[in-house]
Amino acid sequence: MNPLLLDFPDSFETKRLTIRAPRVEDAAEVIEAVTESLNELRPWMPWAKDAPTLDGTQIRLRQAMAHWITRQDMPLHVYLKSTSTFVMGSGLHRIDWESGKFEIGYWVRTKFMGQGFVTEAVNGITAYAFKHLHANRVEIRCDAQNIRSAAVAKRCGFLLEGILRHDALDVEGQLRSTMIYSKLTPNEFNYYDE
């Protein structure tokens, strides 16, 4: 089936979070979250080199919305449930609609680190992918030195399939290796409320 014909919700909830497609009006909260978290993001995220600007953020949000509509990429914003408090950025990326393969990416706002929000969001997004997007495979890929990201994959029941040695450059231009985790079946539990 053509993914442009698929109809699925653009938001859902977990126990503590609302997870939804991005909107232009998210710009101020995103800027605040990224600015607060630059020191933690810089080692892993090439886009976190400089502090965000309003114009640049609005452009990226419009591009993200366009990608969501065309199903090329599915960025997601994560908020504390029933608030406008931005907790983290995530999404389903490197999508292969024919095989049903999706990759979850994520970063968390500094003040929300270590509180289980990333694990909760990843479990919810994984369940969403299997239930609504007919996923056959969900991956998490992370730098082999990113211990925190790998710990999320393990807590969420993803299996380490292997490490691609020296497969890319890090943000400093140095060779890095990538760990690939996957999940091939939906979680046994419903991680979000409908």
PyMOL commands that place a pseudoatom at each C-alpha (Angstrom):
pseudoatom trace, name=CA, resn=MET, resi=1, chain=A, elem=C, hetatm=0, pos=[0.000, 0.000, 0.000]
pseudoatom trace, name=CA, resn=ASN, resi=2, chain=A, elem=C, hetatm=0, pos=[1.123, 3.526, -0.743]
pseudoatom trace, name=CA, resn=PRO, resi=3, chain=A, elem=C, hetatm=0, pos=[2.028, 5.174, 2.603]
pseudoatom trace, name=CA, resn=LEU, resi=4, chain=A, elem=C, hetatm=0, pos=[0.333, 8.407, 1.478]
pseudoatom trace, name=CA, resn=LEU, resi=5, chain=A, elem=C, hetatm=0, pos=[-2.964, 6.522, 1.661]
pseudoatom trace, name=CA, resn=LEU, resi=6, chain=A, elem=C, hetatm=0, pos=[-2.424, 5.286, 5.215]
pseudoatom trace, name=CA, resn=ASP, resi=7, chain=A, elem=C, hetatm=0, pos=[-4.537, 6.940, 7.859]
pseudoatom trace, name=CA, resn=PHE, resi=8, chain=A, elem=C, hetatm=0, pos=[-3.158, 6.882, 11.389]
pseudoatom trace, name=CA, resn=PRO, resi=9, chain=A, elem=C, hetatm=0, pos=[-3.205, 9.198, 14.406]
pseudoatom trace, name=CA, resn=ASP, resi=10, chain=A, elem=C, hetatm=0, pos=[-0.667, 12.010, 14.580]
pseudoatom trace, name=CA, resn=SER, resi=11, chain=A, elem=C, hetatm=0, pos=[-0.677, 11.960, 18.380]
pseudoatom trace, name=CA, resn=PHE, resi=12, chain=A, elem=C, hetatm=0, pos=[-1.007, 9.471, 21.221]
pseudoatom trace, name=CA, resn=GLU, resi=13, chain=A, elem=C, hetatm=0, pos=[-0.366, 9.269, 24.947]
pseudoatom trace, name=CA, resn=THR, resi=14, chain=A, elem=C, hetatm=0, pos=[1.589, 7.121, 27.352]
pseudoatom trace, name=CA, resn=LYS, resi=15, chain=A, elem=C, hetatm=0, pos=[1.182, 7.178, 31.126]
pseudoatom trace, name=CA, resn=ARG, resi=16, chain=A, elem=C, hetatm=0, pos=[2.971, 10.528, 31.560]
pseudoatom trace, name=CA, resn=LEU, resi=17, chain=A, elem=C, hetatm=0, pos=[3.503, 11.810, 28.021]
pseudoatom trace, name=CA, resn=THR, resi=18, chain=A, elem=C, hetatm=0, pos=[1.776, 13.168, 24.937]
pseudoatom trace, name=CA, resn=ILE, resi=19, chain=A, elem=C, hetatm=0, pos=[3.636, 12.215, 21.764]
pseudoatom trace, name=CA, resn=ARG, resi=20, chain=A, elem=C, hetatm=0, pos=[2.699, 13.996, 18.553]
pseudoatom trace, name=CA, resn=ALA, resi=21, chain=A, elem=C, hetatm=0, pos=[3.749, 15.331, 15.168]
pseudoatom trace, name=CA, resn=PRO, resi=22, chain=A, elem=C, hetatm=0, pos=[5.575, 18.691, 15.284]
pseudoatom trace, name=CA, resn=ARG, resi=23, chain=A, elem=C, hetatm=0, pos=[3.905, 22.064, 14.709]
pseudoatom trace, name=CA, resn=VAL, resi=24, chain=A, elem=C, hetatm=0, pos=[5.347, 25.480, 13.873]
pseudoatom trace, name=CA, resn=GLU, resi=25, chain=A, elem=C, hetatm=0, pos=[3.971, 26.861, 17.129]
pseudoatom trace, name=CA, resn=ASP, resi=26, chain=A, elem=C, hetatm=0, pos=[6.332, 24.478, 18.978]
pseudoatom trace, name=CA, resn=ALA, resi=27, chain=A, elem=C, hetatm=0, pos=[9.297, 26.711, 18.081]
pseudoatom trace, name=CA, resn=ALA, resi=28, chain=A, elem=C, hetatm=0, pos=[9.691, 28.569, 21.399]
pseudoatom trace, name=CA, resn=GLU, resi=29, chain=A, elem=C, hetatm=0, pos=[9.575, 25.383, 23.503]
pseudoatom trace, name=CA, resn=VAL, resi=30, chain=A, elem=C, hetatm=0, pos=[11.970, 23.567, 21.143]
pseudoatom trace, name=CA, resn=ILE, resi=31, chain=A, elem=C, hetatm=0, pos=[14.437, 26.468, 21.225]
pseudoatom trace, name=CA, resn=GLU, resi=32, chain=A, elem=C, hetatm=0, pos=[14.321, 26.549, 25.027]
pseudoatom trace, name=CA, resn=ALA, resi=33, chain=A, elem=C, hetatm=0, pos=[14.840, 22.762, 25.292]
pseudoatom trace, name=CA, resn=VAL, resi=34, chain=A, elem=C, hetatm=0, pos=[17.698, 22.635, 22.762]
pseudoatom trace, name=CA, resn=THR, resi=35, chain=A, elem=C, hetatm=0, pos=[19.437, 25.670, 24.264]
pseudoatom trace, name=CA, resn=GLU, resi=36, chain=A, elem=C, hetatm=0, pos=[19.229, 24.142, 27.737]
pseudoatom trace, name=CA, resn=SER, resi=37, chain=A, elem=C, hetatm=0, pos=[20.576, 20.824, 26.446]
pseudoatom trace, name=CA, resn=LEU, resi=38, chain=A, elem=C, hetatm=0, pos=[23.340, 21.885, 24.033]
pseudoatom trace, name=CA, resn=ASN, resi=39, chain=A, elem=C, hetatm=0, pos=[26.201, 20.548, 26.165]
pseudoatom trace, name=CA, resn=GLU, resi=40, chain=A, elem=C, hetatm=0, pos=[24.636, 17.081, 26.323]
pseudoatom trace, name=CA, resn=LEU, resi=41, chain=A, elem=C, hetatm=0, pos=[23.574, 17.085, 22.660]
pseudoatom trace, name=CA, resn=ARG, resi=42, chain=A, elem=C, hetatm=0, pos=[26.788, 18.319, 21.022]
pseudoatom trace, name=CA, resn=PRO, resi=43, chain=A, elem=C, hetatm=0, pos=[28.749, 15.032, 21.250]
pseudoatom trace, name=CA, resn=TRP, resi=44, chain=A, elem=C, hetatm=0, pos=[25.999, 13.094, 19.442]
pseudoatom trace, name=CA, resn=MET, resi=45, chain=A, elem=C, hetatm=0, pos=[23.859, 15.423, 17.328]
pseudoatom trace, name=CA, resn=PRO, resi=46, chain=A, elem=C, hetatm=0, pos=[25.416, 17.274, 14.371]
pseudoatom trace, name=CA, resn=TRP, resi=47, chain=A, elem=C, hetatm=0, pos=[22.536, 19.767, 14.367]
pseudoatom trace, name=CA, resn=ALA, resi=48, chain=A, elem=C, hetatm=0, pos=[23.394, 20.853, 17.942]
pseudoatom trace, name=CA, resn=LYS, resi=49, chain=A, elem=C, hetatm=0, pos=[26.612, 22.625, 16.995]
pseudoatom trace, name=CA, resn=ASP, resi=50, chain=A, elem=C, hetatm=0, pos=[25.162, 26.121, 17.423]
pseudoatom trace, name=CA, resn=ALA, resi=51, chain=A, elem=C, hetatm=0, pos=[22.364, 27.577, 19.524]
pseudoatom trace, name=CA, resn=PRO, resi=52, chain=A, elem=C, hetatm=0, pos=[19.029, 27.471, 17.691]
pseudoatom trace, name=CA, resn=THR, resi=53, chain=A, elem=C, hetatm=0, pos=[17.468, 30.581, 16.181]
pseudoatom trace, name=CA, resn=LEU, resi=54, chain=A, elem=C, hetatm=0, pos=[13.769, 31.306, 15.730]
pseudoatom trace, name=CA, resn=ASP, resi=55, chain=A, elem=C, hetatm=0, pos=[14.013, 31.421, 11.926]
pseudoatom trace, name=CA, resn=GLY, resi=56, chain=A, elem=C, hetatm=0, pos=[16.090, 28.243, 11.717]
pseudoatom trace, name=CA, resn=THR, resi=57, chain=A, elem=C, hetatm=0, pos=[13.793, 26.401, 14.107]
pseudoatom trace, name=CA, resn=GLN, resi=58, chain=A, elem=C, hetatm=0, pos=[10.658, 27.439, 12.239]
pseudoatom trace, name=CA, resn=ILE, resi=59, chain=A, elem=C, hetatm=0, pos=[12.220, 26.293, 8.958]
pseudoatom trace, name=CA, resn=ARG, resi=60, chain=A, elem=C, hetatm=0, pos=[13.128, 22.911, 10.467]
pseudoatom trace, name=CA, resn=LEU, resi=61, chain=A, elem=C, hetatm=0, pos=[9.633, 22.543, 11.936]
pseudoatom trace, name=CA, resn=ARG, resi=62, chain=A, elem=C, hetatm=0, pos=[7.990, 23.287, 8.582]
pseudoatom trace, name=CA, resn=GLN, resi=63, chain=A, elem=C, hetatm=0, pos=[10.296, 20.754, 6.911]
pseudoatom trace, name=CA, resn=ALA, resi=64, chain=A, elem=C, hetatm=0, pos=[9.441, 18.208, 9.613]
pseudoatom trace, name=CA, resn=MET, resi=65, chain=A, elem=C, hetatm=0, pos=[5.723, 18.797, 9.071]
pseudoatom trace, name=CA, resn=ALA, resi=66, chain=A, elem=C, hetatm=0, pos=[6.146, 18.364, 5.308]
pseudoatom trace, name=CA, resn=HIS, resi=67, chain=A, elem=C, hetatm=0, pos=[8.066, 15.113, 5.823]
pseudoatom trace, name=CA, resn=TRP, resi=68, chain=A, elem=C, hetatm=0, pos=[5.308, 13.859, 8.138]
pseudoatom trace, name=CA, resn=ILE, resi=69, chain=A, elem=C, hetatm=0, pos=[2.636, 14.597, 5.521]
pseudoatom trace, name=CA, resn=THR, resi=70, chain=A, elem=C, hetatm=0, pos=[4.614, 12.924, 2.722]
pseudoatom trace, name=CA, resn=ARG, resi=71, chain=A, elem=C, hetatm=0, pos=[5.559, 10.024, 5.046]
pseudoatom trace, name=CA, resn=GLN, resi=72, chain=A, elem=C, hetatm=0, pos=[9.283, 10.442, 4.249]
pseudoatom trace, name=CA, resn=ASP, resi=73, chain=A, elem=C, hetatm=0, pos=[10.104, 10.852, 7.925]
pseudoatom trace, name=CA, resn=MET, resi=74, chain=A, elem=C, hetatm=0, pos=[7.987, 10.972, 11.065]
pseudoatom trace, name=CA, resn=PRO, resi=75, chain=A, elem=C, hetatm=0, pos=[9.470, 13.363, 13.603]
pseudoatom trace, name=CA, resn=LEU, resi=76, chain=A, elem=C, hetatm=0, pos=[7.736, 13.400, 16.980]
pseudoatom trace, name=CA, resn=HIS, resi=77, chain=A, elem=C, hetatm=0, pos=[7.641, 15.865, 19.851]
pseudoatom trace, name=CA, resn=VAL, resi=78, chain=A, elem=C, hetatm=0, pos=[7.150, 14.588, 23.376]
pseudoatom trace, name=CA, resn=TYR, resi=79, chain=A, elem=C, hetatm=0, pos=[5.422, 16.667, 26.059]
pseudoatom trace, name=CA, resn=LEU, resi=80, chain=A, elem=C, hetatm=0, pos=[4.408, 16.150, 29.651]
pseudoatom trace, name=CA, resn=LYS, resi=81, chain=A, elem=C, hetatm=0, pos=[0.822, 14.969, 29.415]
pseudoatom trace, name=CA, resn=SER, resi=82, chain=A, elem=C, hetatm=0, pos=[-1.775, 17.762, 29.485]
pseudoatom trace, name=CA, resn=THR, resi=83, chain=A, elem=C, hetatm=0, pos=[0.894, 20.496, 29.320]
pseudoatom trace, name=CA, resn=SER, resi=84, chain=A, elem=C, hetatm=0, pos=[2.970, 22.387, 26.757]
pseudoatom trace, name=CA, resn=THR, resi=85, chain=A, elem=C, hetatm=0, pos=[6.219, 21.356, 28.474]
pseudoatom trace, name=CA, resn=PHE, resi=86, chain=A, elem=C, hetatm=0, pos=[8.604, 19.936, 25.877]
pseudoatom trace, name=CA, resn=VAL, resi=87, chain=A, elem=C, hetatm=0, pos=[10.421, 16.862, 27.230]
pseudoatom trace, name=CA, resn=MET, resi=88, chain=A, elem=C, hetatm=0, pos=[12.206, 15.390, 24.230]
pseudoatom trace, name=CA, resn=GLY, resi=89, chain=A, elem=C, hetatm=0, pos=[12.480, 15.049, 20.495]
pseudoatom trace, name=CA, resn=SER, resi=90, chain=A, elem=C, hetatm=0, pos=[12.046, 11.686, 18.838]
pseudoatom trace, name=CA, resn=GLY, resi=91, chain=A, elem=C, hetatm=0, pos=[10.671, 10.158, 15.698]
pseudoatom trace, name=CA, resn=LEU, resi=92, chain=A, elem=C, hetatm=0, pos=[10.577, 7.310, 13.261]
pseudoatom trace, name=CA, resn=HIS, resi=93, chain=A, elem=C, hetatm=0, pos=[13.305, 7.724, 10.662]
pseudoatom trace, name=CA, resn=ARG, resi=94, chain=A, elem=C, hetatm=0, pos=[14.972, 5.919, 7.743]
pseudoatom trace, name=CA, resn=ILE, resi=95, chain=A, elem=C, hetatm=0, pos=[11.588, 4.458, 6.906]
pseudoatom trace, name=CA, resn=ASP, resi=96, chain=A, elem=C, hetatm=0, pos=[11.220, 1.583, 4.459]
pseudoatom trace, name=CA, resn=TRP, resi=97, chain=A, elem=C, hetatm=0, pos=[7.471, 1.270, 3.944]
pseudoatom trace, name=CA, resn=GLU, resi=98, chain=A, elem=C, hetatm=0, pos=[7.754, -1.801, 1.712]
pseudoatom trace, name=CA, resn=SER, resi=99, chain=A, elem=C, hetatm=0, pos=[9.507, -3.933, 4.320]
pseudoatom trace, name=CA, resn=GLY, resi=100, chain=A, elem=C, hetatm=0, pos=[7.913, -2.216, 7.323]
pseudoatom trace, name=CA, resn=LYS, resi=101, chain=A, elem=C, hetatm=0, pos=[11.214, -0.997, 8.803]
pseudoatom trace, name=CA, resn=PHE, resi=102, chain=A, elem=C, hetatm=0, pos=[11.521, 2.068, 11.038]
pseudoatom trace, name=CA, resn=GLU, resi=103, chain=A, elem=C, hetatm=0, pos=[14.320, 3.530, 13.139]
pseudoatom trace, name=CA, resn=ILE, resi=104, chain=A, elem=C, hetatm=0, pos=[13.610, 5.370, 16.387]
pseudoatom trace, name=CA, resn=GLY, resi=105, chain=A, elem=C, hetatm=0, pos=[15.788, 8.350, 17.205]
pseudoatom trace, name=CA, resn=TYR, resi=106, chain=A, elem=C, hetatm=0, pos=[15.620, 10.384, 20.404]
pseudoatom trace, name=CA, resn=TRP, resi=107, chain=A, elem=C, hetatm=0, pos=[17.152, 13.101, 22.534]
pseudoatom trace, name=CA, resn=VAL, resi=108, chain=A, elem=C, hetatm=0, pos=[15.959, 14.317, 25.916]
pseudoatom trace, name=CA, resn=ARG, resi=109, chain=A, elem=C, hetatm=0, pos=[15.921, 17.773, 27.448]
pseudoatom trace, name=CA, resn=THR, resi=110, chain=A, elem=C, hetatm=0, pos=[18.580, 18.040, 30.154]
pseudoatom trace, name=CA, resn=LYS, resi=111, chain=A, elem=C, hetatm=0, pos=[16.214, 18.719, 33.058]
pseudoatom trace, name=CA, resn=PHE, resi=112, chain=A, elem=C, hetatm=0, pos=[14.252, 15.548, 32.245]
pseudoatom trace, name=CA, resn=MET, resi=113, chain=A, elem=C, hetatm=0, pos=[17.240, 13.185, 32.048]
pseudoatom trace, name=CA, resn=GLY, resi=114, chain=A, elem=C, hetatm=0, pos=[17.244, 10.136, 34.315]
pseudoatom trace, name=CA, resn=GLN, resi=115, chain=A, elem=C, hetatm=0, pos=[13.491, 10.138, 34.978]
pseudoatom trace, name=CA, resn=GLY, resi=116, chain=A, elem=C, hetatm=0, pos=[12.446, 7.314, 32.650]
pseudoatom trace, name=CA, resn=PHE, resi=117, chain=A, elem=C, hetatm=0, pos=[10.823, 9.556, 30.043]
pseudoatom trace, name=CA, resn=VAL, resi=118, chain=A, elem=C, hetatm=0, pos=[12.972, 8.302, 27.155]
pseudoatom trace, name=CA, resn=THR, resi=119, chain=A, elem=C, hetatm=0, pos=[12.223, 4.668, 27.974]
pseudoatom trace, name=CA, resn=GLU, resi=120, chain=A, elem=C, hetatm=0, pos=[8.508, 5.434, 28.268]
pseudoatom trace, name=CA, resn=ALA, resi=121, chain=A, elem=C, hetatm=0, pos=[8.479, 7.340, 24.967]
pseudoatom trace, name=CA, resn=VAL, resi=122, chain=A, elem=C, hetatm=0, pos=[10.478, 4.688, 23.086]
pseudoatom trace, name=CA, resn=ASN, resi=123, chain=A, elem=C, hetatm=0, pos=[8.145, 1.943, 24.334]
pseudoatom trace, name=CA, resn=GLY, resi=124, chain=A, elem=C, hetatm=0, pos=[5.140, 4.022, 23.251]
pseudoatom trace, name=CA, resn=ILE, resi=125, chain=A, elem=C, hetatm=0, pos=[6.579, 4.836, 19.832]
pseudoatom trace, name=CA, resn=THR, resi=126, chain=A, elem=C, hetatm=0, pos=[7.536, 1.204, 19.281]
pseudoatom trace, name=CA, resn=ALA, resi=127, chain=A, elem=C, hetatm=0, pos=[4.001, 0.046, 20.108]
pseudoatom trace, name=CA, resn=TYR, resi=128, chain=A, elem=C, hetatm=0, pos=[2.598, 2.778, 17.837]
pseudoatom trace, name=CA, resn=ALA, resi=129, chain=A, elem=C, hetatm=0, pos=[4.820, 1.633, 14.944]
pseudoatom trace, name=CA, resn=PHE, resi=130, chain=A, elem=C, hetatm=0, pos=[3.709, -1.987, 15.254]
pseudoatom trace, name=CA, resn=LYS, resi=131, chain=A, elem=C, hetatm=0, pos=[0.028, -1.218, 15.768]
pseudoatom trace, name=CA, resn=HIS, resi=132, chain=A, elem=C, hetatm=0, pos=[-0.614, 1.697, 13.411]
pseudoatom trace, name=CA, resn=LEU, resi=133, chain=A, elem=C, hetatm=0, pos=[2.199, 1.582, 10.856]
pseudoatom trace, name=CA, resn=HIS, resi=134, chain=A, elem=C, hetatm=0, pos=[2.329, -2.215, 10.428]
pseudoatom trace, name=CA, resn=ALA, resi=135, chain=A, elem=C, hetatm=0, pos=[6.016, -2.345, 11.318]
pseudoatom trace, name=CA, resn=ASN, resi=136, chain=A, elem=C, hetatm=0, pos=[7.875, -5.599, 10.922]
pseudoatom trace, name=CA, resn=ARG, resi=137, chain=A, elem=C, hetatm=0, pos=[11.111, -4.229, 12.327]
pseudoatom trace, name=CA, resn=VAL, resi=138, chain=A, elem=C, hetatm=0, pos=[11.955, -1.292, 14.584]
pseudoatom trace, name=CA, resn=GLU, resi=139, chain=A, elem=C, hetatm=0, pos=[15.587, -0.309, 15.063]
pseudoatom trace, name=CA, resn=ILE, resi=140, chain=A, elem=C, hetatm=0, pos=[17.603, 1.874, 17.379]
pseudoatom trace, name=CA, resn=ARG, resi=141, chain=A, elem=C, hetatm=0, pos=[21.032, 2.866, 16.099]
pseudoatom trace, name=CA, resn=CYS, resi=142, chain=A, elem=C, hetatm=0, pos=[23.494, 4.743, 18.261]
pseudoatom trace, name=CA, resn=ASP, resi=143, chain=A, elem=C, hetatm=0, pos=[27.132, 5.644, 18.506]
pseudoatom trace, name=CA, resn=ALA, resi=144, chain=A, elem=C, hetatm=0, pos=[29.007, 2.796, 20.192]
pseudoatom trace, name=CA, resn=GLN, resi=145, chain=A, elem=C, hetatm=0, pos=[30.238, 5.282, 22.815]
pseudoatom trace, name=CA, resn=ASN, resi=146, chain=A, elem=C, hetatm=0, pos=[26.757, 6.568, 23.630]
pseudoatom trace, name=CA, resn=ILE, resi=147, chain=A, elem=C, hetatm=0, pos=[26.166, 4.400, 26.695]
pseudoatom trace, name=CA, resn=ARG, resi=148, chain=A, elem=C, hetatm=0, pos=[22.948, 6.188, 27.739]
pseudoatom trace, name=CA, resn=SER, resi=149, chain=A, elem=C, hetatm=0, pos=[21.303, 5.642, 24.364]
pseudoatom trace, name=CA, resn=ALA, resi=150, chain=A, elem=C, hetatm=0, pos=[22.299, 1.975, 24.317]
pseudoatom trace, name=CA, resn=ALA, resi=151, chain=A, elem=C, hetatm=0, pos=[20.866, 1.554, 27.822]
pseudoatom trace, name=CA, resn=VAL, resi=152, chain=A, elem=C, hetatm=0, pos=[17.478, 2.807, 26.593]
pseudoatom trace, name=CA, resn=ALA, resi=153, chain=A, elem=C, hetatm=0, pos=[17.483, 0.224, 23.787]
pseudoatom trace, name=CA, resn=LYS, resi=154, chain=A, elem=C, hetatm=0, pos=[18.260, -2.557, 26.263]
pseudoatom trace, name=CA, resn=ARG, resi=155, chain=A, elem=C, hetatm=0, pos=[15.615, -1.415, 28.788]
pseudoatom trace, name=CA, resn=CYS, resi=156, chain=A, elem=C, hetatm=0, pos=[13.023, -1.396, 26.000]
pseudoatom trace, name=CA, resn=GLY, resi=157, chain=A, elem=C, hetatm=0, pos=[13.800, -4.991, 25.038]
pseudoatom trace, name=CA, resn=PHE, resi=158, chain=A, elem=C, hetatm=0, pos=[15.665, -4.304, 21.802]
pseudoatom trace, name=CA, resn=LEU, resi=159, chain=A, elem=C, hetatm=0, pos=[18.340, -6.855, 20.927]
pseudoatom trace, name=CA, resn=LEU, resi=160, chain=A, elem=C, hetatm=0, pos=[21.854, -5.874, 19.893]
pseudoatom trace, name=CA, resn=GLU, resi=161, chain=A, elem=C, hetatm=0, pos=[22.324, -7.293, 16.395]
pseudoatom trace, name=CA, resn=GLY, resi=162, chain=A, elem=C, hetatm=0, pos=[25.812, -6.031, 15.839]
pseudoatom trace, name=CA, resn=ILE, resi=163, chain=A, elem=C, hetatm=0, pos=[28.226, -3.153, 15.613]
pseudoatom trace, name=CA, resn=LEU, resi=164, chain=A, elem=C, hetatm=0, pos=[29.164, -1.495, 12.353]
pseudoatom trace, name=CA, resn=ARG, resi=165, chain=A, elem=C, hetatm=0, pos=[32.805, -0.650, 12.925]
pseudoatom trace, name=CA, resn=HIS, resi=166, chain=A, elem=C, hetatm=0, pos=[34.065, 2.723, 11.693]
pseudoatom trace, name=CA, resn=ASP, resi=167, chain=A, elem=C, hetatm=0, pos=[30.978, 3.221, 9.538]
pseudoatom trace, name=CA, resn=ALA, resi=168, chain=A, elem=C, hetatm=0, pos=[30.579, 6.992, 9.916]
pseudoatom trace, name=CA, resn=LEU, resi=169, chain=A, elem=C, hetatm=0, pos=[32.168, 10.162, 11.206]
pseudoatom trace, name=CA, resn=ASP, resi=170, chain=A, elem=C, hetatm=0, pos=[31.200, 11.671, 14.550]
pseudoatom trace, name=CA, resn=VAL, resi=171, chain=A, elem=C, hetatm=0, pos=[30.484, 15.379, 15.058]
pseudoatom trace, name=CA, resn=GLU, resi=172, chain=A, elem=C, hetatm=0, pos=[34.237, 16.042, 15.370]
pseudoatom trace, name=CA, resn=GLY, resi=173, chain=A, elem=C, hetatm=0, pos=[35.001, 14.281, 12.079]
pseudoatom trace, name=CA, resn=GLN, resi=174, chain=A, elem=C, hetatm=0, pos=[36.486, 11.188, 13.741]
pseudoatom trace, name=CA, resn=LEU, resi=175, chain=A, elem=C, hetatm=0, pos=[35.594, 7.635, 12.756]
pseudoatom trace, name=CA, resn=ARG, resi=176, chain=A, elem=C, hetatm=0, pos=[32.880, 6.109, 14.905]
pseudoatom trace, name=CA, resn=SER, resi=177, chain=A, elem=C, hetatm=0, pos=[31.121, 2.790, 15.195]
pseudoatom trace, name=CA, resn=THR, resi=178, chain=A, elem=C, hetatm=0, pos=[27.368, 2.247, 15.304]
pseudoatom trace, name=CA, resn=MET, resi=179, chain=A, elem=C, hetatm=0, pos=[25.461, -0.240, 17.477]
pseudoatom trace, name=CA, resn=ILE, resi=180, chain=A, elem=C, hetatm=0, pos=[22.297, -1.629, 15.876]
pseudoatom trace, name=CA, resn=TYR, resi=181, chain=A, elem=C, hetatm=0, pos=[19.452, -2.805, 18.116]
pseudoatom trace, name=CA, resn=SER, resi=182, chain=A, elem=C, hetatm=0, pos=[16.171, -4.196, 16.822]
pseudoatom trace, name=CA, resn=LYS, resi=183, chain=A, elem=C, hetatm=0, pos=[12.765, -5.446, 17.815]
pseudoatom trace, name=CA, resn=LEU, resi=184, chain=A, elem=C, hetatm=0, pos=[10.813, -7.689, 15.451]
pseudoatom trace, name=CA, resn=THR, resi=185, chain=A, elem=C, hetatm=0, pos=[7.555, -8.178, 17.330]
pseudoatom trace, name=CA, resn=PRO, resi=186, chain=A, elem=C, hetatm=0, pos=[5.277, -5.773, 19.144]
pseudoatom trace, name=CA, resn=ASN, resi=187, chain=A, elem=C, hetatm=0, pos=[5.536, -5.350, 22.876]
pseudoatom trace, name=CA, resn=GLU, resi=188, chain=A, elem=C, hetatm=0, pos=[3.225, -7.514, 24.933]
pseudoatom trace, name=CA, resn=PHE, resi=189, chain=A, elem=C, hetatm=0, pos=[1.963, -4.438, 26.764]
pseudoatom trace, name=CA, resn=ASN, resi=190, chain=A, elem=C, hetatm=0, pos=[0.048, -1.420, 25.533]
pseudoatom trace, name=CA, resn=TYR, resi=191, chain=A, elem=C, hetatm=0, pos=[2.373, 1.508, 26.283]
pseudoatom trace, name=CA, resn=TYR, resi=192, chain=A, elem=C, hetatm=0, pos=[0.015, 4.262, 25.270]
pseudoatom trace, name=CA, resn=ASP, resi=193, chain=A, elem=C, hetatm=0, pos=[-3.593, 5.113, 25.926]
pseudoatom trace, name=CA, resn=GLU, resi=194, chain=A, elem=C, hetatm=0, pos=[-6.012, 5.441, 23.041]
for i in range(1, 194): cmd.bond("trace and resi %d" % i, "trace and resi %d" % (i + 1))
show_as sticks, trace
zoom trace
